[in-house]
């Protein structure tokens, strides 16, 4: 969640963060309690990816909430919204509450609004950082 050293910025062609962002800022693992810790952590991850590189991210999806100090569950719209600016979602899949793997359409507003039927599913995204025009 803290600032990145300059030498870590835009260094990764591929970066994965699987089942960790939901824990940032809750203090469970010795990190400082910070209600926006997950956003700070997400920003650091995005900073590490080179333009044209891919960030792979997974997190619980369902009705947005904090499960005590264990983890967060993010609304599908929140999760997808993290990649609206400066990123292109190349792949998005959901492991639903019945352990079925779904490849929902990102434009499915009804699916997004009901978290693709999940209460505590998993969203997995592969997003490519856009290369800025010179």
N, CA, C and O atoms as a MOPAC input file, in Angstrom:
PM7 MOZYME 1SCF
protein

 N      0.81700 1    -1.19500 1     0.00000 1
 C      0.00000 1     0.00000 1     0.00000 1
 C      0.86200 1     1.26000 1     0.00000 1
 O      0.37400 1     2.34200 1    -0.32700 1
 N      2.11300 1     1.13200 1     0.35600 1
 C      2.98100 1     2.31200 1     0.41800 1
 C      3.52200 1     2.63800 1    -0.97600 1
 O      3.37800 1     1.85600 1    -1.91600 1
 N      4.14300 1     3.80400 1    -1.08400 1
 C      4.68800 1     4.24100 1    -2.36900 1
 C      5.71400 1     3.24400 1    -2.89800 1
 O      6.43900 1     2.60500 1    -2.13600 1
 N      5.75300 1     3.13200 1    -4.21500 1
 C      6.71500 1     2.24700 1    -4.87100 1
 C      8.04700 1     2.95500 1    -5.06100 1
 O      8.08600 1     4.15600 1    -5.33200 1
 N      9.12800 1     2.21800 1    -4.92100 1
 C     10.40700 1     2.78800 1    -5.33700 1
 C     10.35700 1     3.04000 1    -6.85100 1
 O      9.73700 1     2.27300 1    -7.58800 1
 N     10.99300 1     4.08700 1    -7.30000 1
 C     10.97100 1     4.45100 1    -8.72500 1
 C     11.39000 1     3.29200 1    -9.61800 1
 O     10.84300 1     3.12200 1   -10.70800 1
 N     12.35100 1     2.49500 1    -9.17000 1
 C     12.85400 1     1.40000 1   -10.01300 1
 C     11.84600 1     0.25800 1   -10.17300 1
 O     12.07900 1    -0.64500 1   -10.97600 1
 N     10.75600 1     0.27200 1    -9.44600 1
 C      9.72700 1    -0.76800 1    -9.57500 1
 C      8.60800 1    -0.34100 1   -10.52400 1
 O      7.78700 1    -1.17000 1   -10.91700 1
 N      8.56300 1     0.92300 1   -10.89200 1
 C      7.46800 1     1.41300 1   -11.74300 1
 C      7.66600 1     0.93200 1   -13.17800 1
 O      8.76000 1     0.98700 1   -13.73900 1
 N      6.56000 1     0.45900 1   -13.74200 1
 C      6.51900 1    -0.00200 1   -15.13700 1
 C      7.63700 1    -0.98100 1   -15.45100 1
 O      8.34100 1    -0.82900 1   -16.44900 1
 N      7.80100 1    -1.98200 1   -14.60000 1
 C      8.84400 1    -2.98800 1   -14.78900 1
 C      8.30600 1    -4.35800 1   -15.18600 1
 O      9.07400 1    -5.21300 1   -15.62800 1
 N      7.00800 1    -4.58300 1   -15.03800 1
 C      6.45500 1    -5.93100 1   -15.24800 1
 C      5.67600 1    -6.04400 1   -16.54600 1
 O      4.75900 1    -5.26400 1   -16.80600 1
 N      6.05000 1    -7.02100 1   -17.35300 1
 C      5.26200 1    -7.36000 1   -18.54800 1
 C      3.97900 1    -8.07100 1   -18.13400 1
 O      2.94300 1    -7.94800 1   -18.78600 1
 N      4.07100 1    -8.81600 1   -17.03600 1
 C      2.95700 1    -9.60900 1   -16.53800 1
 C      3.03900 1    -9.61100 1   -15.02200 1
 O      4.09400 1    -9.87600 1   -14.44600 1
 N      1.92000 1    -9.31400 1   -14.38100 1
 C      1.87200 1    -9.27700 1   -12.92200 1
 C      0.57600 1    -9.92100 1   -12.46900 1
 O     -0.48900 1    -9.60600 1   -12.99900 1
 N      0.65100 1   -10.81000 1   -11.50300 1
 C     -0.56200 1   -11.43900 1   -10.99400 1
 C     -0.71300 1   -11.16100 1    -9.50300 1
 O      0.25600 1   -11.16000 1    -8.74400 1
 N     -1.94000 1   -10.93000 1    -9.11800 1
 C     -2.30800 1   -10.71100 1    -7.72300 1
 C     -3.58200 1   -11.52600 1    -7.50100 1
 O     -4.68500 1   -11.08200 1    -7.82000 1
 N     -3.41000 1   -12.70100 1    -6.95900 1
 C     -4.52200 1   -13.63800 1    -6.83300 1
 C     -4.91100 1   -13.78700 1    -5.36600 1
 O     -4.11800 1   -14.22000 1    -4.52900 1
 N     -6.12300 1   -13.42400 1    -5.09200 1
 C     -6.71200 1   -13.51300 1    -3.75100 1
 C     -5.89800 1   -12.81200 1    -2.67400 1
 O     -5.63900 1   -13.38000 1    -1.61300 1
 N     -5.49800 1   -11.58000 1    -2.94800 1
 C     -4.82300 1   -10.79200 1    -1.92200 1
 C     -5.42100 1    -9.40300 1    -1.76400 1
 O     -5.49200 1    -8.90400 1    -0.64100 1
 N     -5.85100 1    -8.76200 1    -2.83700 1
 C     -6.31400 1    -7.37800 1    -2.77700 1
 C     -7.44200 1    -7.21100 1    -1.76500 1
 O     -7.58500 1    -6.14800 1    -1.16100 1
 N     -8.23900 1    -8.25300 1    -1.58000 1
 C     -9.37800 1    -8.17800 1    -0.65300 1
 C     -8.96100 1    -8.11100 1     0.81400 1
 O     -9.78300 1    -7.82400 1     1.68400 1
 N     -7.68900 1    -8.37400 1     1.08600 1
 C     -7.18600 1    -8.34200 1     2.46900 1
 C     -6.48800 1    -7.03000 1     2.81600 1
 O     -6.31900 1    -6.71300 1     3.99300 1
 N     -6.07800 1    -6.26000 1     1.79700 1
 C     -5.28400 1    -5.05400 1     2.03900 1
 C     -6.03800 1    -4.06200 1     2.91500 1
 O     -7.20100 1    -3.75200 1     2.65800 1
 N     -5.37100 1    -3.57100 1     3.94100 1
 C     -5.91200 1    -2.52100 1     4.78900 1
 C     -6.80600 1    -2.98200 1     5.91700 1
 O     -7.34000 1    -2.15200 1     6.65300 1
 N     -6.98400 1    -4.28200 1     6.07200 1
 C     -7.84200 1    -4.78500 1     7.14700 1
 C     -7.05900 1    -5.12600 1     8.41500 1
 O     -7.66100 1    -5.40300 1     9.45200 1
 N     -5.73900 1    -5.10900 1     8.34700 1
 C     -4.91700 1    -5.33400 1     9.53000 1
 C     -4.75300 1    -6.78200 1     9.94600 1
 O     -4.05600 1    -7.06700 1    10.92000 1
 N     -5.37200 1    -7.68700 1     9.24100 1
 C     -5.32300 1    -9.10300 1     9.64600 1
 C     -3.92800 1    -9.70200 1     9.53100 1
 O     -3.56100 1   -10.57800 1    10.31400 1
 N     -3.15400 1    -9.23600 1     8.56600 1
 C     -1.83800 1    -9.81000 1     8.32800 1
 C     -0.71100 1    -8.84800 1     8.69000 1
 O      0.37200 1    -8.89300 1     8.10500 1
 N     -0.97900 1    -7.98200 1     9.65600 1
 C      0.04400 1    -7.06300 1    10.12800 1
 C      0.14100 1    -5.77600 1     9.34400 1
 O      0.96100 1    -4.91700 1     9.66700 1
 N     -0.67800 1    -5.62400 1     8.31900 1
 C     -0.68400 1    -4.37200 1     7.57300 1
 C     -1.47300 1    -3.32900 1     8.36000 1
 O     -2.32100 1    -3.68400 1     9.18000 1
 N     -1.20600 1    -2.06100 1     8.12200 1
 C     -1.94500 1    -1.02700 1     8.84500 1
 C     -3.41900 1    -1.02500 1     8.43200 1
 O     -3.74500 1    -1.28800 1     7.27500 1
 N     -4.29800 1    -0.73100 1     9.37500 1
 C     -5.71700 1    -0.62600 1     9.05700 1
 C     -5.92500 1     0.64700 1     8.23900 1
 O     -5.55800 1     1.74800 1     8.64900 1
 N     -6.52600 1     0.45300 1     7.07300 1
 C     -6.75200 1     1.56200 1     6.15600 1
 C     -7.95900 1     1.20400 1     5.29800 1
 O     -7.87100 1     0.29600 1     4.47000 1
 N     -9.09300 1     1.90000 1     5.47600 1
 C    -10.29200 1     1.57200 1     4.70000 1
 C    -10.07800 1     1.62900 1     3.19000 1
 O    -10.80000 1     0.97100 1     2.44100 1
 N     -9.10500 1     2.39900 1     2.73900 1
 C     -8.81800 1     2.49700 1     1.30800 1
 C     -7.55900 1     1.71400 1     0.92300 1
 O     -6.99300 1     1.92600 1    -0.14900 1
 N     -7.13300 1     0.82200 1     1.79200 1
 C     -5.91800 1     0.05400 1     1.54800 1
 C     -5.95500 1    -0.73800 1     0.25400 1
 O     -4.94000 1    -0.84400 1    -0.43400 1
 N     -7.10400 1    -1.29200 1    -0.08500 1
 C     -7.19900 1    -2.07500 1    -1.31400 1
 C     -7.01200 1    -1.17900 1    -2.53800 1
 O     -6.41900 1    -1.60500 1    -3.52900 1
 N     -7.51000 1     0.05100 1    -2.47800 1
 C     -7.32900 1     0.97300 1    -3.60300 1
 C     -5.87200 1     1.40400 1    -3.74000 1
 O     -5.35700 1     1.52700 1    -4.85100 1
 N     -5.21600 1     1.63200 1    -2.61500 1
 C     -3.79300 1     1.98500 1    -2.64400 1
 C     -2.97500 1     0.82500 1    -3.20000 1
 O     -2.08100 1     1.01900 1    -4.02400 1
 N     -3.29100 1    -0.37800 1    -2.74200 1
 C     -2.59200 1    -1.56300 1    -3.24600 1
 C     -2.82700 1    -1.76300 1    -4.73200 1
 O     -1.90100 1    -2.10000 1    -5.47100 1
 N     -4.05600 1    -1.55900 1    -5.16900 1
 C     -4.38300 1    -1.68500 1    -6.58800 1
 C     -3.59800 1    -0.65900 1    -7.41000 1
 O     -3.06900 1    -0.97800 1    -8.47500 1
 N     -3.52900 1     0.56300 1    -6.90700 1
 C     -2.75200 1     1.59000 1    -7.61600 1
 C     -1.28400 1     1.18600 1    -7.74000 1
 O     -0.67300 1     1.39100 1    -8.78900 1
 N     -0.71200 1     0.61100 1    -6.67600 1
 C      0.69400 1     0.18300 1    -6.73700 1
 C      0.87300 1    -0.91800 1    -7.77300 1
 O      1.83700 1    -0.90000 1    -8.53800 1
 N     -0.04500 1    -1.87300 1    -7.80400 1
 C      0.03800 1    -2.94800 1    -8.79700 1
 C     -0.01700 1    -2.37900 1   -10.20900 1
 O      0.78100 1    -2.75200 1   -11.06800 1
 N     -0.95600 1    -1.48200 1   -10.44000 1
 C     -1.09300 1    -0.87800 1   -11.77100 1
 C      0.17200 1    -0.11300 1   -12.16300 1
 O      0.57100 1    -0.12500 1   -13.32700 1
 N      0.79600 1     0.54700 1   -11.19400 1
 C      2.02700 1     1.29300 1   -11.47700 1
 C      3.16500 1     0.36800 1   -11.88900 1
 O      4.04500 1     0.78000 1   -12.64500 1
 N      3.16600 1    -0.86000 1   -11.41500 1
 C      4.25700 1    -1.78700 1   -11.70300 1
 C      4.20200 1    -2.35400 1   -13.11500 1
 O      5.22000 1    -2.80000 1   -13.64500 1
 N      3.01300 1    -2.33900 1   -13.73200 1
 C      2.83800 1    -2.93200 1   -15.05700 1
 C      3.29200 1    -1.95000 1   -16.13500 1
 O      2.91600 1    -0.77700 1   -16.13400 1
 N      4.11100 1    -2.46200 1   -17.05300 1
 C      4.56100 1    -1.66500 1   -18.20200 1
 C      3.38400 1    -1.39300 1   -19.13000 1
 O      2.44900 1    -2.19100 1   -19.17600 1
 N      3.40500 1    -0.28600 1   -19.87200 1
 C      2.40900 1    -0.11000 1   -20.92400 1
 C      2.47500 1    -1.30800 1   -21.88000 1
 O      3.55000 1    -1.70100 1   -22.33200 1
 N      1.32200 1    -1.86500 1   -22.16900 1
 C      1.24700 1    -3.07000 1   -22.99500 1
 C      1.30100 1    -4.34500 1   -22.17500 1
 O      1.04900 1    -5.42800 1   -22.70300 1
 N      1.62400 1    -4.23800 1   -20.89700 1
 C      1.68600 1    -5.40700 1   -20.01600 1
 C      0.31700 1    -5.78400 1   -19.47800 1
 O     -0.65100 1    -5.03700 1   -19.62700 1
 N      0.24800 1    -6.95700 1   -18.84800 1
 C     -1.02100 1    -7.49600 1   -18.37000 1
 C     -0.99700 1    -7.67300 1   -16.85300 1
 O     -0.02200 1    -8.15200 1   -16.27500 1
 N     -2.10700 1    -7.26900 1   -16.23000 1
 C     -2.33100 1    -7.51000 1   -14.80300 1
 C     -3.42000 1    -8.55900 1   -14.68200 1
 O     -4.51300 1    -8.40300 1   -15.22700 1
 N     -3.11200 1    -9.62700 1   -13.96500 1
 C     -4.07600 1   -10.67900 1   -13.67100 1
 C     -4.49300 1   -10.49000 1   -12.21900 1
 O     -3.64700 1   -10.43900 1   -11.32700 1
 N     -5.79600 1   -10.38700 1   -11.98500 1
 C     -6.28400 1   -10.09500 1   -10.64500 1
 C     -7.51000 1   -10.95100 1   -10.35900 1
 O     -8.39400 1   -11.09500 1   -11.20300 1
 N     -7.55000 1   -11.51500 1    -9.16000 1
 C     -8.73800 1   -12.24100 1    -8.73800 1
 C     -9.14400 1   -11.76500 1    -7.35400 1
 O     -8.30700 1   -11.38000 1    -6.53800 1
 N    -10.44500 1   -11.79900 1    -7.11000 1
 C    -10.98800 1   -11.37600 1    -5.82400 1
 C    -12.40200 1   -11.92100 1    -5.67300 1
 O    -13.05200 1   -12.23300 1    -6.67100 1
 N    -12.88600 1   -12.04000 1    -4.44500 1
 C    -14.28100 1   -12.44100 1    -4.25200 1
 C    -15.24000 1   -11.38900 1    -4.82500 1
 O    -15.00200 1   -10.18900 1    -4.69200 1
 N    -16.31400 1   -11.84400 1    -5.45600 1
 C    -17.35200 1   -10.92800 1    -5.92000 1
 C    -18.70800 1   -11.37900 1    -5.38600 1
 O    -18.95700 1   -12.56400 1    -5.16200 1
 N    -19.55100 1   -10.40900 1    -5.19500 1
 C    -20.89500 1   -10.60900 1    -4.66700 1
 C    -21.37700 1    -9.27800 1    -4.14200 1
 O    -20.79200 1    -8.24600 1    -4.47200 1
 N    -22.43700 1    -9.26200 1    -3.32600 1
 C    -22.83000 1    -7.99800 1    -2.71500 1
 C    -21.64600 1    -7.42900 1    -1.92000 1
 O    -21.04900 1    -8.12500 1    -1.09900 1
 N    -21.32000 1    -6.16800 1    -2.17400 1
 C    -20.10000 1    -5.59300 1    -1.59200 1
 C    -20.20800 1    -5.50000 1    -0.07500 1
 O    -21.20700 1    -5.03100 1     0.46900 1
 N    -19.13200 1    -5.96700 1     0.60400 1
 C    -19.13100 1    -5.98700 1     2.06600 1
 C    -17.73900 1    -6.31700 1     2.57500 1
 O    -16.86400 1    -6.72100 1     1.80900 1
 N    -17.54400 1    -6.14100 1     3.87400 1
 C    -16.34200 1    -6.60100 1     4.55800 1
 C    -16.77600 1    -7.72200 1     5.48400 1
 O    -17.71000 1    -7.55800 1     6.27000 1
 N    -16.10600 1    -8.85300 1     5.39600 1
 C    -16.36300 1    -9.98900 1     6.27500 1
 C    -15.43800 1    -9.86900 1     7.47600 1
 O    -14.32500 1   -10.39400 1     7.47500 1
 N    -15.92100 1    -9.16100 1     8.51200 1
 C    -15.16200 1    -8.83800 1     9.71900 1
 C    -13.79300 1    -8.32700 1     9.28600 1
 O    -13.72400 1    -7.40500 1     8.47300 1
 N    -12.71000 1    -8.88600 1     9.79500 1
 C    -11.40000 1    -8.42200 1     9.33700 1
 C    -10.75700 1    -9.45800 1     8.42400 1
 O     -9.55200 1    -9.40500 1     8.17500 1
 N    -11.55000 1   -10.39600 1     7.92600 1
 C    -10.99800 1   -11.47400 1     7.10200 1
 C    -10.71600 1   -11.02400 1     5.67500 1
 O     -9.60500 1   -11.18100 1     5.17000 1
 N    -11.74000 1   -10.46200 1     5.02900 1
 C    -11.58500 1   -10.06800 1     3.63500 1
 C    -12.77400 1    -9.21500 1     3.18800 1
 O    -13.78900 1    -9.11400 1     3.87700 1
 N    -12.61800 1    -8.62100 1     2.04300 1
 C    -13.70200 1    -7.89100 1     1.40600 1
 C    -14.28600 1    -8.76500 1     0.30300 1
 O    -13.61600 1    -9.63700 1    -0.25000 1
 N    -15.53700 1    -8.50600 1     0.00500 1
 C    -16.18200 1    -9.04000 1    -1.19100 1
 C    -16.57300 1    -7.80400 1    -1.98800 1
 O    -17.20900 1    -6.89500 1    -1.45500 1
 N    -16.19900 1    -7.76700 1    -3.25700 1
 C    -16.45300 1    -6.59200 1    -4.08700 1
 C    -17.62100 1    -6.83900 1    -5.03200 1
 O    -17.79300 1    -7.94100 1    -5.55300 1
 N    -18.41300 1    -5.80900 1    -5.24400 1
 C    -19.46100 1    -5.86300 1    -6.26900 1
 C    -18.78500 1    -6.05800 1    -7.62500 1
 O    -17.68800 1    -5.55100 1    -7.85800 1
 N    -19.44100 1    -6.78900 1    -8.50600 1
 C    -18.88200 1    -7.01100 1    -9.84000 1
 C    -18.61700 1    -5.67500 1   -10.54200 1
 O    -17.60900 1    -5.52700 1   -11.23200 1
 N    -19.51300 1    -4.71100 1   -10.36900 1
 C    -19.33200 1    -3.39900 1   -11.00200 1
 C    -18.09900 1    -2.68800 1   -10.45300 1
 O    -17.38900 1    -2.01700 1   -11.20100 1
 N    -17.84200 1    -2.82800 1    -9.17600 1
 C    -16.64900 1    -2.22100 1    -8.57500 1
 C    -15.40200 1    -2.84300 1    -9.18300 1
 O    -14.49800 1    -2.13600 1    -9.62600 1
 N    -15.36000 1    -4.16600 1    -9.20000 1
 C    -14.20300 1    -4.89900 1    -9.71600 1
 C    -13.92200 1    -4.52000 1   -11.16700 1
 O    -12.78400 1    -4.20300 1   -11.51400 1
 N    -14.93500 1    -4.54900 1   -12.00800 1
 C    -14.74600 1    -4.21200 1   -13.42200 1
 C    -14.41200 1    -2.73700 1   -13.60200 1
 O    -13.66700 1    -2.37700 1   -14.51300 1
 N    -14.95400 1    -1.88500 1   -12.74400 1
 C    -14.70600 1    -0.46200 1   -12.82900 1
 C    -13.25200 1    -0.07500 1   -12.61000 1
 O    -12.81000 1     0.97500 1   -13.07500 1
 N    -12.51600 1    -0.90900 1   -11.91100 1
 C    -11.10300 1    -0.63000 1   -11.66100 1
 C    -10.29700 1    -0.55200 1   -12.95900 1
 O     -9.19400 1    -0.00700 1   -12.96900 1
 N    -10.84100 1    -1.09300 1   -14.05100 1
 C    -10.08700 1    -1.17400 1   -15.30300 1
 C    -10.73100 1    -0.38500 1   -16.43200 1
 O    -10.47400 1    -0.65900 1   -17.60400 1
 N    -11.56400 1     0.59200 1   -16.09200 1
 C    -12.23800 1     1.38200 1   -17.11900 1
 C    -11.32100 1     2.39800 1   -17.78400 1
 O    -11.47100 1     2.68200 1   -18.97200 1
 N    -10.38100 1     2.94500 1   -17.04100 1
 C     -9.52100 1     3.98900 1   -17.58400 1
 C     -8.08600 1     3.49400 1   -17.73100 1
 O     -7.45100 1     3.08100 1   -16.76100 1
 N     -7.59200 1     3.54600 1   -18.95900 1
 C     -6.19600 1     3.19900 1   -19.21200 1
 C     -5.92900 1     1.70900 1   -19.34600 1
 O     -4.77700 1     1.29400 1   -19.47100 1
 N     -6.97600 1     0.90600 1   -19.32100 1
 C     -6.81900 1    -0.55100 1   -19.39000 1
 C     -7.84100 1    -1.14000 1   -20.34100 1
 O     -8.91500 1    -0.57600 1   -20.54500 1
 N     -7.49800 1    -2.27700 1   -20.92000 1
 C     -8.43900 1    -3.03800 1   -21.74400 1
 C     -8.59500 1    -4.41700 1   -21.12500 1
 O     -7.61500 1    -5.14300 1   -20.95500 1
 N     -9.81800 1    -4.77300 1   -20.79000 1
 C    -10.08100 1    -6.09600 1   -20.22900 1
 C    -10.01700 1    -7.11000 1   -21.36700 1
 O    -10.82800 1    -7.07300 1   -22.29300 1
 N     -9.05100 1    -8.00900 1   -21.28700 1
 C     -8.90100 1    -9.03600 1   -22.32100 1
 C     -9.69300 1   -10.28700 1   -21.99300 1
 O    -10.16000 1   -10.99200 1   -22.88800 1
 N     -9.84000 1   -10.55400 1   -20.71900 1
 C    -10.56800 1   -11.76800 1   -20.30400 1
 C    -11.15700 1   -11.52700 1   -18.93500 1
 O    -10.49800 1   -10.96600 1   -18.05900 1
 N    -12.38900 1   -11.94400 1   -18.74500 1
 C    -13.05700 1   -11.86300 1   -17.45100 1
 C    -13.84300 1   -13.14400 1   -17.27100 1
 O    -14.67300 1   -13.49300 1   -18.11100 1
 N    -13.58900 1   -13.83800 1   -16.19400 1
 C    -14.33800 1   -15.05300 1   -15.88100 1
 C    -14.79100 1   -14.99300 1   -14.43200 1
 O    -14.23300 1   -14.26500 1   -13.61000 1
 N    -15.81600 1   -15.77500 1   -14.14600 1
 C    -16.37800 1   -15.85600 1   -12.80600 1
 C    -16.47700 1   -17.31600 1   -12.41600 1
 O    -16.94400 1   -18.14800 1   -13.19500 1
 N    -16.04000 1   -17.62100 1   -11.22000 1
 C    -16.30000 1   -18.92200 1   -10.60900 1
 C    -17.46400 1   -18.66700 1    -9.66900 1
 O    -17.30100 1   -18.00900 1    -8.64100 1
 N    -18.64500 1   -19.18600 1   -10.01300 1
 C    -19.82900 1   -18.83000 1    -9.23700 1
 C    -19.92600 1   -19.62900 1    -7.94100 1
 O    -19.05900 1   -20.44800 1    -7.63700 1
 N    -20.97500 1   -19.38400 1    -7.19400 1
 C    -21.14200 1   -20.01200 1    -5.88200 1
 C    -21.25800 1   -21.53700 1    -5.95900 1
 O    -21.03400 1   -22.23000 1    -4.96700 1
 N    -21.60900 1   -22.05300 1    -7.13600 1
 C    -21.70900 1   -23.49900 1    -7.33300 1
 C    -20.46700 1   -24.06700 1    -8.01400 1
 O    -20.49000 1   -25.18700 1    -8.52400 1
 N    -19.37700 1   -23.28600 1    -8.02100 1
 C    -18.09800 1   -23.68600 1    -8.62500 1
 C    -18.19000 1   -23.92700 1   -10.12400 1
 O    -17.45200 1   -24.74500 1   -10.67400 1
 N    -19.09900 1   -23.21300 1   -10.78200 1
 C    -19.18400 1   -23.26900 1   -12.23900 1
 C    -18.36700 1   -22.11200 1   -12.79300 1
 O    -18.42000 1   -21.00000 1   -12.26600 1
 N    -17.61900 1   -22.36700 1   -13.84200 1
 C    -16.81600 1   -21.34000 1   -14.48700 1
 C    -17.65200 1   -20.67900 1   -15.57800 1
 O    -18.11200 1   -21.34000 1   -16.50800 1
 N    -17.84200 1   -19.36700 1   -15.45200 1
 C    -18.63300 1   -18.60100 1   -16.39900 1
 C    -17.73600 1   -17.59800 1   -17.11200 1
 O    -16.80200 1   -17.06100 1   -16.51700 1
 N    -18.01900 1   -17.34800 1   -18.37800 1
 C    -17.34400 1   -16.27300 1   -19.11100 1
 C    -18.41500 1   -15.27100 1   -19.51000 1
 O    -18.85900 1   -15.25700 1   -20.65800 1
 N    -18.83100 1   -14.43200 1   -18.56700 1
 C    -19.92900 1   -13.51500 1   -18.86100 1
 C    -19.49400 1   -12.36700 1   -19.76000 1
 O    -18.32000 1   -11.99900 1   -19.80900 1
 N    -20.47300 1   -11.81400 1   -20.47100 1
 C    -20.20600 1   -10.64400 1   -21.31200 1
 C    -20.07900 1    -9.41900 1   -20.41300 1
 O    -20.88800 1    -9.22100 1   -19.50700 1
 N    -19.06500 1    -8.60300 1   -20.66600 1
 C    -18.85300 1    -7.40700 1   -19.84800 1
 C    -19.98100 1    -6.39700 1   -20.00400 1
 O    -20.21200 1    -5.58200 1   -19.11100 1
 N    -20.68800 1    -6.44200 1   -21.13400 1
 C    -21.77100 1    -5.49700 1   -21.37600 1
 C    -23.10100 1    -5.97600 1   -20.79300 1
 O    -24.11600 1    -5.29700 1   -20.95200 1
 N    -23.11800 1    -7.11200 1   -20.13200 1
 C    -24.33000 1    -7.66000 1   -19.52700 1
 C    -24.64400 1    -6.89500 1   -18.24400 1
 O    -24.22700 1    -7.28500 1   -17.15300 1
 N    -25.39600 1    -5.78700 1   -18.39600 1
 C    -25.67900 1    -4.91100 1   -17.24900 1
 C    -26.43800 1    -5.63900 1   -16.14700 1
 O    -26.18600 1    -5.39700 1   -14.96600 1
 N    -27.36200 1    -6.52700 1   -16.51100 1
 C    -28.10800 1    -7.28000 1   -15.50000 1
 C    -27.17200 1    -8.21400 1   -14.73900 1
 O    -27.27200 1    -8.33800 1   -13.51800 1
 N    -26.26800 1    -8.86800 1   -15.45700 1
 C    -25.30100 1    -9.74800 1   -14.80700 1
 C    -24.38400 1    -8.99900 1   -13.87700 1
 O    -24.11200 1    -9.44800 1   -12.76300 1
 N    -23.90100 1    -7.84400 1   -14.33400 1
 C    -23.02300 1    -7.03400 1   -13.49400 1
 C    -23.77100 1    -6.58200 1   -12.24600 1
 O    -23.23500 1    -6.65100 1   -11.14000 1
 N    -25.00800 1    -6.11900 1   -12.41800 1
 C    -25.74400 1    -5.57200 1   -11.27100 1
 C    -26.09400 1    -6.63100 1   -10.23600 1
 O    -26.25100 1    -6.30500 1    -9.05900 1
 N    -26.22200 1    -7.90700 1   -10.65000 1
 C    -26.49100 1    -8.94900 1    -9.64700 1
 C    -25.27000 1    -9.83100 1    -9.40500 1
 O    -25.39100 1   -10.94600 1    -8.89600 1
 N    -24.08300 1    -9.32200 1    -9.77500 1
 C    -22.80600 1    -9.98900 1    -9.51300 1
 C    -22.75900 1   -11.37500 1   -10.15200 1
 O    -22.14200 1   -12.30300 1    -9.62900 1
 N    -23.43500 1   -11.48500 1   -11.30500 1
 C    -23.49900 1   -12.73900 1   -12.06700 1
 C    -24.02300 1   -13.87800 1   -11.20500 1
 O    -23.62600 1   -15.03300 1   -11.36100 1
 N    -24.93300 1   -13.52600 1   -10.28500 1
 C    -25.58600 1   -14.51100 1    -9.43200 1
 C    -24.77800 1   -14.93700 1    -8.22800 1
 O    -25.18300 1   -15.85400 1    -7.51400 1
 N    -23.66000 1   -14.30500 1    -7.98400 1
 C    -22.77600 1   -14.71600 1    -6.88900 1
 C    -23.08300 1   -13.99300 1    -5.57700 1
 O    -23.41700 1   -12.80800 1    -5.56700 1
 N    -22.96200 1   -14.72000 1    -4.49000 1
 C    -22.94600 1   -14.13300 1    -3.15200 1
 C    -21.49600 1   -14.06200 1    -2.67600 1
 O    -21.08200 1   -13.09400 1    -2.03700 1
 N    -20.74500 1   -15.09500 1    -2.99900 1
 C    -19.32000 1   -15.15600 1    -2.65000 1
 C    -18.58500 1   -15.94600 1    -3.73100 1
 O    -17.94200 1   -16.95900 1    -3.45200 1
 N    -18.69200 1   -15.46900 1    -4.95600 1
 C    -17.98300 1   -16.09600 1    -6.06400 1
 C    -16.58600 1   -15.50800 1    -6.18800 1
 O    -16.10100 1   -14.81100 1    -5.29600 1
 N    -15.95900 1   -15.80500 1    -7.31100 1
 C    -14.62800 1   -15.27800 1    -7.57600 1
 C    -14.62400 1   -14.66600 1    -8.97100 1
 O    -15.04900 1   -15.29100 1    -9.94300 1
 N    -14.13700 1   -13.43800 1    -9.04900 1
 C    -13.93800 1   -12.78900 1   -10.33500 1
 C    -12.46000 1   -12.83700 1   -10.67400 1
 O    -11.60700 1   -12.58700 1    -9.82200 1
 N    -12.16700 1   -13.15800 1   -11.91400 1
 C    -10.77200 1   -13.22300 1   -12.37600 1
 C    -10.69800 1   -12.40100 1   -13.65400 1
 O    -11.49600 1   -12.57700 1   -14.57500 1
 N     -9.72300 1   -11.49900 1   -13.69000 1
 C     -9.62400 1   -10.59300 1   -14.82200 1
 C     -8.19700 1   -10.57500 1   -15.35300 1
 O     -7.23700 1   -10.68000 1   -14.59000 1
 N     -8.07000 1   -10.44300 1   -16.65200 1
 C     -6.78000 1   -10.18200 1   -17.29700 1
 C     -6.96900 1    -8.86600 1   -18.03000 1
 O     -7.76100 1    -8.77500 1   -18.96700 1
 N     -6.23000 1    -7.83900 1   -17.59400 1
 C     -6.37100 1    -6.50900 1   -18.17600 1
 C     -5.01400 1    -6.03600 1   -18.68700 1
 O     -3.99700 1    -6.16500 1   -18.00600 1
 N     -5.02100 1    -5.48900 1   -19.89200 1
 C     -3.79600 1    -4.98600 1   -20.51300 1
 C     -3.74200 1    -3.46600 1   -20.36400 1
 O     -4.70400 1    -2.75800 1   -20.66100 1
 N     -2.59200 1    -2.98900 1   -19.89700 1
 C     -2.38800 1    -1.54900 1   -19.74700 1
 C     -2.20000 1    -0.92700 1   -21.11400 1
 O     -1.33900 1    -1.34600 1   -21.88800 1
 N     -3.00700 1     0.07000 1   -21.40400 1
 C     -2.92000 1     0.73000 1   -22.70400 1
 C     -1.60800 1     1.46700 1   -22.85100 1
 O     -1.06200 1     2.00900 1   -21.89000 1
 N     -1.11700 1     1.47600 1   -24.07200 1
 C      0.08600 1     2.22000 1   -24.41700 1
 C     -0.37600 1     3.61500 1   -24.81900 1
 O     -1.19800 1     3.76600 1   -25.72300 1
 N      0.14600 1     4.61900 1   -24.15600 1
 C     -0.21800 1     6.00800 1   -24.47500 1
 C      0.32500 1     6.40900 1   -25.83000 1
 O      1.40400 1     5.98000 1   -26.24100 1
 N     -0.43500 1     7.23200 1   -26.51000 1
 C      0.03400 1     7.75100 1   -27.80700 1
 C      1.19400 1     8.71700 1   -27.56400 1
 O      1.17500 1     9.47800 1   -26.59600 1
 N      2.20000 1     8.68900 1   -28.43500 1
 C      3.36000 1     9.58200 1   -28.23600 1
 C      3.01700 1    11.03900 1   -28.40400 1
 O      3.88800 1    11.89800 1   -28.26700 1

